[in-house]
Amino acid sequence: MKSILNIILFFTVITSAQSKDPDKILEKLKSNFERIQDYKVEMKIKLDVQYLKAPESKAIFYFKKPDKIHIESDGFAMIPREGLGFAPLSFLKKDYTAIYEKDDALNGHKVSIVKIIPLGDKSDIILTTLWIDQSINAIRKSETTTKFGGNFAIKLEYDDKLKYPLPSQMEFILNANQDALSEDRHEPDEKAKPERRRRNLPSSGKVYITYSNYEINKGIPDSVFEKKVK
């Protein structure tokens, strides 16, 4: 009987540690990722995109706070416009409203579902839903709906040995216009007009990225992120 009570008490403590306040959940998520000053990682990219055939490609991704990104690739490397090197909290730097929906299970992990609604009319995003694992303060899955009728989802897996919220694998699921995939999306064309994007033909597919050989907080010089003049 005592053993049963101990088990019940254990799960009660675990449950109570899971916040129901969406702002607190997101703050812990941001604080965890803020531990990362910079990182370098090797990526293998596999495409399963409608009307497009491309071999598996490799790339090296560099990130440095607050938002510096650089990609090196010898060949054609089509990368998802969202979440590619994984700086997933950039959209949380803008004004938004967060709503806690419920706790759930996802692939054997307990997650808290939080919906994020951007405020104002400058964002292309209408709604983002996050499945957050509070035990590691990391995102297990996200789904985003845009103003242009498209949506995409990101599924993430993590290596338990890596003590940072950076994924070992990512599956990017696209159901949007073709502008959602771009070879150079990490440097978007700020002059692109919404009217032009609406004219893009529908596209769908999946992109699989495997991350390996992380180098985290080793110090990456700013020169890595400078554009090379040809």
N, C-alpha and C positions, 0 to 999 in steps of 0.2 A: 504493500500500500504506500509506503514511504517512497519507494522508487517511482511509482506512478505519479505521486504528487511532485516529485522533483522534476520529472519530465514535463509535466504541465506547467510548472513554474518556469522552466527553461524556455519553452516556446512562448510563454507570456512575455518574458523579458525580451526575446527576439522580436516579437510582434510590436511591442511598445516602442522599440528602437526605430521602427519604421515611421517616419514622419508622414502626416496626412496634409501638412501645409505645403502647397506647391512651391511657394517662394523659398521656404527653407530647403526643400528638396533640390531646387535649382541652385541655391547658394552653395550647398555642399558639393554639387556637381561642378560648379565653376571653380570653387576653391581647390578641388582635387586636380582639375586640369591646369590651374594657375601654377602648380608646382613645376610645370614643364616650361623651361626657358627657351629651349630650342631642341630640335632633334633631326636626325638624318636616318632614313630607312630605305631599304631596297624593296621594290615592288615588282610583282609579277601580275600582269593584267591579261585577262582572258575575256573576250567579247562574245556575247550571244545576242547580237542586235539585228533587227529586221532589215533586210536589204543590204547588209554590210558584212563582208567577209574579210577578216584580218587575222593574221597569225598571232599567237600569244606574244606579248611584248614585255620588255623589262624597262624599268625606269628607277631613278634615284630621286627621292623626294626630300627637300629641305624645308624646315619650318623654323621661324624665329619670332618670338613675341615682339610686337603684338599681333602682326598679321603678315609678316614677310614670308613669301613662298617662292620656291624655285624648283624646277623639275629638269632633270637631265635624262635624255632618252636618245639612243642611237637610231632608232627606227620610228615608225608610226605608232604613237601611243595615245589612243583616244581615251580620255579620262572623264569620269562623271563630273558635271559642273558643281555638284554638291558633295561634300564629305571626302574629297579625293585623298588628301593627305591627312585628313582628320584633324581639323580645328573646328569641332562641332558647335562651339559656343559663340561664334561670331554674331549669330542672329540674336543672341540674348543681350548684346550690348545696346540694342535699340529698345524703344519703349514697347511694352507688351503687357498683355493680361494673361496670367497663368491660372489654370483650373485643374484641381486634382479630381480625377474621375474615379479610380478604384485601384485596389491591389489585384494582381493577377499572376498567373504562372506562364512563363515563356521558355520552352525548351529546358524544363527542369529548374529554372531560376525564378525566384520570386521577384516580381517587378511592380513598380508603381506607375500607373498611366497618368501622364500629365499632358494637358492640351495647352498650346501656346497660341495666342491670337495677337498678331502685330497691331500696334496702334498707328493711326495715320494712314495716308494713302500713297506713301512712297514705296512701300514694299510690294514686291510681286507675289508674296506669299499670303494666302488667306488663313491657313491653319496648319500647324505642325503638331503632331502627336508623338510623344516620347514614351518609350517603355524603359524606365530607369531602374537599374539594380542598385538599391540603396546600400547593399552589403559591401559593394566596391565603389559606389558613387560613379557609375559609368552607364552609358546608354547602350542598351541591348538591341533596340530597334527604333526607327523613326519613320513616320509617314508624313508627307507634305503635300498640300493641295495649293495650286497656284491660281492666279487670276486668269490665266490664259487657257484654262480647261485641262491642264495637264496635272499629273501627280507622280510622285516617286516615293520609293521606300528604300530604306537602308537597314540591312541586318548585319550585326557585328558579333564577332567572336573574339575572345581574349585569351592570352596565355597567362595562366596563374602565376608563372614565375616572374612575369613583368610587373613591377610594382607601380606602374603608371597606367592611366586610363587610355591606353593606345591599343588599337585592335591588332590581332594577328591575321584576321580575315574579314573581308567586307563583301557583301553581296548588294549591288545597287540595282534596283528594279525600276525600270523606266516605263512610264505610260504618258508620254508628253510629246510636244513638238520636237523637231530635230535640233533646235537650238539648245536643248537640255544636255546635249553631248557636244563637246568641243575639244579639239586637240590642244587648244591654248586657253581653256576656260579659266585657268588660274590667273590669267591676265585679261579680264573681260573687256569688251569694247564698250566703254561708258557712253558712247554716242549712239549705240544701237537703239532704235525706236521700237516701242511696243507694236506699232502698226506693222513693221517689217516682220517681227517675230510671229505675229498672228498668221502671216502668209505661209509660214513653214508647213510642210506636209506632216501629217501625224507619223509618229515613230514609236516603237516600243522595243523592249529587249532587256537584257541583263548584262551587267559588268561584274566580273569577279576579280577581286584584288587580294593577293596574299602579301603580307608584310613580313620582312625578316631582317635580322641584323640591325636592330635599333641602336643608335648612338644618341643618348639622351643627356642633355645639359653638359655637353662637352665643350661648348663655346664655338659657334659658327660665325666667322667674320662677315661683316656687312657686304664685303666685296662679292660674296657668293650670290647675292641677290641683285647685284647691279646688272643692267642689260648690257650685253656685249654688242659693241658696234661692229658691224660687218664691213 
